[in-house]
């Protein structure tokens, strides 16, 4: 018999909404939610998802999730997930050069949400499990969150390892479930919730260790991408070497290199988490006096690889065009986009840059009609059959654009 029966979500954004739909549909739980953002109520009423997320639209059309007040959320939930944003300044997003000064995340929204829930738990004298899934820097819960709690709040730090565009799939089929816990009995109840519909190993540890695990996971992905892109650049400069041959062979090394995911040359790391997490960890590394700031190293490597592609475009006097500016093919989000970093670097060098993305028609520039130098900024199927004007140069870091008469296709890493 389930110990946890009723689930609450405080926040139905691009993470909270897909995951709450998954909890309702695959877990069979009744889900209530609180979110003051005016657009959220409209999404639930219209049953129309305003962003790209695999399978979310189908589940949204069937959902019975209701928006309620914080009073009802606490009253009727045994466990409340808290996917509240921990934003960063735009200059720490990874689409511009790495600033000399560093800083962490803004916990204002998270702190306010925890305060509201803690107040209601105490007022109702109702013991409730609060599960924070927001990304925070190591030490944040102790410094920022724990002072807001009381005897009626039971805390678990349970960050999700998901990617925008595939949130539901990643949530339901995770590599592992991470629980940062104070109380083993509370952890048992959270684990019981997952055991009803998710089959994955559970790692329990201190909250500080869980905070470190989450951001280290993201940093490890950035590291793999930097390594793969370094291989790509070296192969591009060495006659006869092929990036895909090298990375394909390394993908078999699952004992030492870990997994084939992200082990392929292409564009730099992107999204709302990885670049900003590395910059925030660089700030923490400096505060802690680490012997070497590895996180700064990663961001400088990412930036240098982007500038190499920008300089390659600048070596041609043709108009500059970037095709695909979302940070990956499965989403319409541009947060942390490596293509936008290249665009900004090109503009810094004095170039006028045109962009086109089939998923972002409202942000697409009018493209030049004649020959141009094109960069494939995001690997989207539409570009395979693109009719490039004669005399154009196509720079393809993904190596998937076929040859075309009258066009020079430069497949980076071949």
Secondary structure, 3 states (H helix, E strand, C coil): CCCCCEEEEECCCCCHHHHHHHHHHHHCCEEEEECCCHHHHHHHHHCCCCCCCCCHHHHHHHCCCEECCHHHHHHHCCEEEECCCCCCCHHHCCCCCCCCCCCCCCCHHHHHHHHHHHHHHHHHCCCEEEEECCCCCCCHHHHHHHHHCCCCEEEEECCCCCCCCCHHHHHHCCCEEEEEECCHHHHHHHHHHHHCCCCCEEEEECHHHHHHHHHHHHHHHHHHHHHHHHHHHHHHHCCCCCHHHHHHHHCCCCCCCCCCCCCCCCCCCCCCCHHHHHHHHHHHHHHHCCCCCHHHHHHHHHHHHHHHHHHHHHCCCCEEEEECCCCCCCCCCCCCCHHHHHHHHHHHCCCCEEEECCCCHHHCCCCCCCCEEEEECCCCHHHHHCCCCCCCEEEECCCCCCCECCEEEEECCC
